[in-house]
């Protein structure tokens, strides 16, 4: 019998408050935080850029050994 789950793995990115994340403040997603979200930095970066494109602005991103920085611009 299949197991009932709350959501498909990886869909946690859509649950983030992207309105707040796009307020111009720099945000840092640590490697541990991304692991909790069940995502990779590349996927988070792609999701941010897709969200920004739909909203008519851009996200600046910077990947480091410790995690991913994101900041909206424009």
Secondary structure as the mmCIF struct_conf table of DSSP 4:
data_model
#
loop_
_struct_conf.conf_type_id
_struct_conf.id
_struct_conf.beg_label_comp_id
_struct_conf.beg_label_asym_id
_struct_conf.beg_label_seq_id
_struct_conf.end_label_comp_id
_struct_conf.end_label_asym_id
_struct_conf.end_label_seq_id
HELX_LH_PP_P HELX_LH_PP_P1 UNK A 2 UNK A 4
BEND BEND1 UNK A 6 UNK A 7
TURN_TY1_P TURN_TY1_P1 UNK A 9 UNK A 10
HELX_RH_3T_P HELX_RH_3T_P1 UNK A 11 UNK A 15
BEND BEND2 UNK A 16 UNK A 16
HELX_RH_AL_P HELX_RH_AL_P1 UNK A 18 UNK A 21
TURN_TY1_P TURN_TY1_P2 UNK A 22 UNK A 22
BEND BEND3 UNK A 23 UNK A 24
STRN STRN1 UNK A 27 UNK A 30
HELX_RH_AL_P HELX_RH_AL_P2 UNK A 31 UNK A 37
TURN_TY1_P TURN_TY1_P3 UNK A 38 UNK A 38
HELX_RH_AL_P HELX_RH_AL_P3 UNK A 41 UNK A 55
TURN_TY1_P TURN_TY1_P4 UNK A 56 UNK A 56
STRN STRN2 UNK A 58 UNK A 63
BEND BEND4 UNK A 65 UNK A 66
STRN STRN3 UNK A 67 UNK A 73
#
